[in-house]
Amino acid sequence: MEIFDEYRDEIFAAFWTTIQLTVYSAVGALILGTVLAAMRLAPVPVMNWMGTAYVNVVRNTPLTLIILFCSFGVGQTLRITLVDPNSPTSIADSNFRLAVLGLTVYTASFVCETIRSGVNTVPLGQAEAARSLGFTFGQNLRYILLPQAFRAVIIPLGSVLIALIKNTTIASAIGVAEAALLMKAMIENTAALLTVGTIMALGFILLTLPVGLFFGWLGKRLAVAR
């Protein structure tokens, strides 16, 4: 494990960046995905069409292309860097935040469909009863549909989060110093493909396995009784 000892600090720093990418993107995707799900369920045809178009276009676009578009299209062409240009770490910070933007935009489409499938598990009579009591569409979502939908799709949302953790490796395409970029550098410097690959695989297993177990436990604990 000489390679691990040599690169220990870099490995921990790279996986810390991976964790940060995951957390920020997950929060953004959950918010955006919930909004998109509301749009797809809305009785307003224009909102429904916009939500559907977003999901179909983004979900069927390669993540690498979205990340590169955020870097070259948003960052370099439109000059929207999301950082202070005078900062000494502006380039690294810009790449990180644009990667978060790309991961958020992409993952939100899957969160949307997961939440929408959860809403479909709620008995139709409950929504109709809420409308008969005078609930607006927003109130119906807030008090009746979404609370039950989230409880019904905790385990699928965990799967989306696990996929997001693995998708953070795409951020290396724009120079974000996460695990995949470090792995490439380590292989080039040591040519120890098997050892480096094993170290990185174990690192991702340590990130994803607890997430899967936690969401599995939480899903069973909070399952909606029918």
N, C-alpha and C positions, 0 to 999 in steps of 0.2 A: 504493500500500500504506500510505496514511496511517492507515487504520483499524488495520492490524496494528501499526504503530509506536505508536499510541495505547494499544492494549490488549495490548501484548506481554507484560507481566508477568502480567496476568490470564489470558491464554491459556495460558501455560506452567503457571500455578498450577492452572487448571481441568483441563488434561490430566494433570497430576501426580496430581490427585485421581482422575481416571478410571483411571490406572494402579494406584493404591492400591486402589481398589474392585475392579479386576480381579484383582489378585494375592491379596488376602485372600479374595475370593469363590471364586476358582479352587482355592485350597488347601482351603477348607472344603468345596466341592462335591466335590472328589476324594475326600476322606476319607468324607464322608457317602454319596456315590455308590457307593463301594466296599463300604461296610457294607450299603447297600440291595441291591447286586448279590448279596452273600453271602446276604442274607435271601431273595432271590428264587430262589436256587439251593439253599437249604437243604432237607434232607429233612423238616424239621418243618413240617407244614401251616400252623400258626398264623403262623410267621415268614414263610412264603411268601406267605400271604394278606395280611399287613400290608405287606410290601414291594410287592406288586402293587397294593394299594389306594393306597398313597402315590404311586407312580409315575403311576397312571392319574388320580388326582385332581389332583395338582400340575401334571403336564404339560399337562393340559387346562384349567388355570385361567390367565387372563391375568396376565402378570407385573405389570402395573400394579396389579391388584387385590391381589396378594400383597404388593407394596411398601407399598401403602396400609394393608393389614391390619397389617403390622409396625409402621407408624407410629402409626395410630389405635387398633388393637386391642391390640397388645403395649405400645407406648410410652405411650399416653395412658389407655387403659382399665385395663390391668393394671399400669401404672406400672413396667414393666420397661424402664428406659432404658439399661442397660449402661454407665452413666457415673457419675461422682461428681456429685451434684446441686449441690454447692457450687462446682464448677469454673466459671470465667468463660466457658468455651466449651462448657458442658454441652449446650446445645441443638444446636449444630453437630455436636459429637461424637456425640450420641445419634442424630441423623438419619443420620450416616455409618454408624454401627455397625448401625443397624436396616436400612439399605439393604444392607449386606453380608449381614446375616441373610437378607433376602428374596431376594437374588440367589443366595445359597448354597443355600437351600431349593429354589428353582426349578431351578437348573442341575444340582443333584445328581440330579434325575430323569432328565435326558438323559445324564449321566455313567454312571448305573446301567445304562441300556439299552445304551450303547456298550460298557461292560465286559462285560455279559452276552452281547452278540453276539460279543465276542472269545473268551469262554469256549466258546461254541458252535463255534468254529473248531478247538478242541483235539480231536484224535481221541479218541473214546470209550474206546478200548482203553487209553489212558494212565491215565485216571481209574480204570478197572476194575483195572488192574495195581497202582495205588497202593493201592486198597482190599484187594486180595489180599495185599499186603505188610503190612497192618495199619494203614495210615494212617487217621486219623480224618478227618471231613469238613473240619475246620479245617486239618489238615496237608495234605490234598489241595489245598485252595484255595491255601495259602501256598506250597507247594513245586512243585506241578504246574500248576494251572489259571491262577492269576492272573499269574505271571511270563510265561507264553506269551500270555495274553489281552492284557496291556498292550502287549506288543511288536506284537501283531496289529492293535491299534486306535490306534496313535499318531497316524496321520493323521486319523481321525475325531475323536479327542480334541482335535486342533488345531482342527478345525472348530467343536467345541463352545466352545473358548476364544475363537475369533474372534467367535462369536455372543454370548458373554458380554461381550466388549469393547463391542460395539454395544449390548447390553442395558443397560449402565451408564447410558445416557442416561435410562432410566426413573427413575433415582434423583432426577432434577430435580423429580419430582412431589412429593417431600417436602422439597424445599429444599436438597438436597445440591449444593454449589457445584462441579459438574463441568462438562464441556464444553457439554452441551445447555442448562443454565441460563444460562451465560455467553452462548451464542449468542442466546438469547431476549432477554437484556438488551441485547446489542449491536445487535440489529435494532431494538428499541424506541428506542434512543438515536440511531441513525444512519439508520435506514430503508434501509440498503444491504443488501438481502436477498441479492442475488447474490454480492456480495463476501464477506459474512460466511459465507454458506453454503459458498462455495469454500474459505475458510480452514479451516473446521471439517471439511469433507470431506477435505481434504488431511491434516489432523491425524489423522483416523481411518485413512486409508490408510497413513500412516507407522507407525501402531500395528499394524494388522492384516496388512499385506503381509509384513513380516519374520517374523511369527508363522507365517503360512501356509507361507512358504518354508522356515523352520527345521523345522517339523514334517514337511513333505514330505521333506526331506533325512534327518531322523532316522528317519522311518518306513521309508525304503528301506534305510538303513544297518543298522537293527535288525530288519528283517523276519525272521520265522521261516521257515526253509527247510523245505519239506514234501517 
